[in-house]
């Protein structure tokens, strides 16, 4: 299988960047987008050229580091799959494929396909944690949580923080990511004590660092963890509750 790969090259954040075209041969349809980039880099290194910089770690759909844009689609053509699970079987032999970074004002390009997603870390620092001093936490079974509630919380906690929701959103909104964190923690007893403060801080950070939500729904289609739009409803719910309690 042979592909014509147009890949984004950008030396640093101040560089304007450009697309570079290469022919990559000897590919198999079962290979992932990342394995195609591996093959391209081997080709570049063999010819004495600089390889394409991109991020990856587990390549099992767990870490969320691998996000790129494939032919204008975040992660790739298949919904709810990370880039490391997007296969070349969706492409015809001899086809062209364009690979570029996640595109969002909230994710400035660092180099080539690597973007700075530290804005998501800022959201977590704003309130996506539970403040319990080490050694003071109660035993796990001392605060019972119903099975349905626990499962629902785990569904929201499945978010891997890849940033696909932000890049897929026309507004660059992080409401799906933030809402998933708020919903997950609001359902757990130990975390609920900080619920109002968490909601106020995380909502403010989301609105300062990222764009507004216009309910396009592109975020849910791109999310590898299949977080649905209920997370955005949770974002608005937690914001409303925090606002009401601050007024009382």
N, C-alpha and C positions, 0 to 999 in steps of 0.2 A: 504494500500500500504506500502510495506516495502523496504527500500533501504540500501545498504551497502555503507556508506559514508567514503571516505578516505579524510581527511582534513589536511591541512598543519598547523603544530604547530611550532612556533618560538618565543622564549621568548623575544628576543631583537635583535637589528641589528647585534650584534657580534655572536649570536648563529647560528650554522650550520642549524638548523631546521630539521624536519622530518615529515613524514606522519603518522597520527594516524587513525585507523579504528574503526568505530562504526556502530552498527545496529540501524536504526531509523525506528520505526513502527508507524502505525496509520496515515500515510500521505495520503493526497488526491491529485489526479492528477492536480487539479486546483491551488494548492499552488505554490508559487514562490520559487526560489532558496533561497531567504532570509528567507522565512517562514520555509523552511526545516532547515536552520541553527538555527532559533529560537527554533524549536522543539528539535534539537540536544542539544542546550545550556540548555534548561529546563531539559533534561535528565542528562546532566553533573552536573548541579547544584543540582538536587535531589540526586545524588550519592556522593555529596561532592567534586566534581572535578572542576577544573578551566574551565570556559566557553571559547569558541572560540571568539577571538577578531575580529570583522569586522565592517566596516562602513556602515551606512545607515542613511537617513534622511527622505525625503519626501515619498519615495516608490511609486512615481507616475511618474517616468521617467523624472523628472525635474532637480534635484539637481546634479546628476552625482557622488554622493559619494559612491555608492554601488558596484562599479566594482570589480569583482573577475573573476578567470579563471575556467571554468567548462569543465572538460575532455579535457583540452588543448585548448579550444576555449574561447576567450575573451568575457566576459559577459555570454556566453552560446551558445547552438547550433543554435539558430535562429538569422539570420542577422538583424542588425539595431534595436536591442532591448537591453535595460539595464538589468542588473542582476535582478532587482526587478520586471521585467516583463517577465522573462524567467520562464516558467511553467514546472512542473514535468511531464506533459502529454507526454513529449518527451521521458520519461524513462519507461521501463517495470518494473512491480512489481518484486522485488527481484534483480534488477540490481545493479551494482556498479557505483558510481559516484565520481569523484575526484575533490575536490575543493581546489584551491590554489590561491595565490595572483596574481595580474597583474605582469607579468614577463617582466622586462626591466631594463637595467642598469641605466636608468634615474629615476627609481622608486624603490629605496632601501626599503626593508621590514623593517617596524617598529616593528610589532608584529603580529604573526599569518597571517591573511588575510589583514592587514592594511599596506599600502605602503605610502611612502613620495612622494607626487606629487607636492611639492613646486617648482619644476623646471618649471611647467606651470605658476605658480605665477610670477616667475622670468621673463618669457617671457612677461607677461602682464606689469610688471613694466618697462620692456625695452622700451615699446612704445604702448601698447594696451589701450590707453586712449586718451582723448582730453583735452588739457590744456586751460581751460577757468576759469578765476577768478569768484568766486561766486558773483552773482548779476550783472554780465556784459553780460550774454548770451542774445541774441536777442529773441524776441517772436518766438514761434514755427512756426507761419505762415509767418514770415518775410523772410524766406529762403525756397522758394518752392522746393520740390523734386518731380520729376515725379513719377507716381504710379508704373510703371514697375521698375524703378531704386530703389525705396523704397522697393518694394517687393523682389527684388533680394538681396538687402543689408540685409533685414530681414532673408532671407534664410541662409545666411552665419552667421548672428548673432545668429542663433538658437543653435549653438554649446554650450553644457553644461559643457565642460571642464572636462569630466570624465576620459580622458587619454586612452580610448580604442584604439585610433588610434596609439598611441605610443607603447602600449603593443602588438598590433596585427602586427605591422611592424617588419619584420625580422631584420631590421637595428636599430630599436628603434627611428625612425624619428618622429619629431613633425611638419613636414611640413603641414599636413592637418590642424592641430589646428592653427598654425601660419598663414597659408594662409587664413583661414577663417576670422581671425581677421583683417588681412591686407585688404582683399577684402571688408569686411563689412565697415570699416572706410574710405576706399578710395572713396566710393560712396556717402558719406555724405558731404555737403558743409562745415560745421564747422570743421570737422575732416581733410579735405583735405589740410588745410594750413600746417599741420605737416607731410604730406605724405612722403616726402623724408627722413626726419629724422627718422620717425617711421620705415620705411622699412629698413633703414640701421641698426638701433639698434636691431630690432626684428630678422632680418635675422642673424645678427652676434651672438645674444644670442642663437638662435635655433641651429646654427652650433657648438657653444661651448658646449652646454648642452646636445644635443641629437645627434642621428646618422644622416647619409645622406639619402636622398630619392633615392630609386632605382626603383620607379614606380611599385611596386608589386601590389598595389591596395587593399591590405588586410585592410588598414585603413578605406576605404569607406564602406566595407562590415561590419565592426564592429561598425561603428559610429551610436549611437542611434538617433542622429539628422538628419541622412541621408545626411550629408555634402558630396558632391561628389568630384571627382578628379579635378574639376574646381578650387577648393581651392589651389591645388598644382600648377596649371597653374598660378594662381594669385600670389602665393609666388614668382615664377620665374619672372613673369612680373614686380612686384613691386621691386624686387632686381635689375633687369636690368635697370628700369627707374631711380632708386636711383643712380646706378653706372654711368649712362650716365650724369645725372645732376651734379654729383660731379666732373666729368671731364671737364664740360663746363665752 
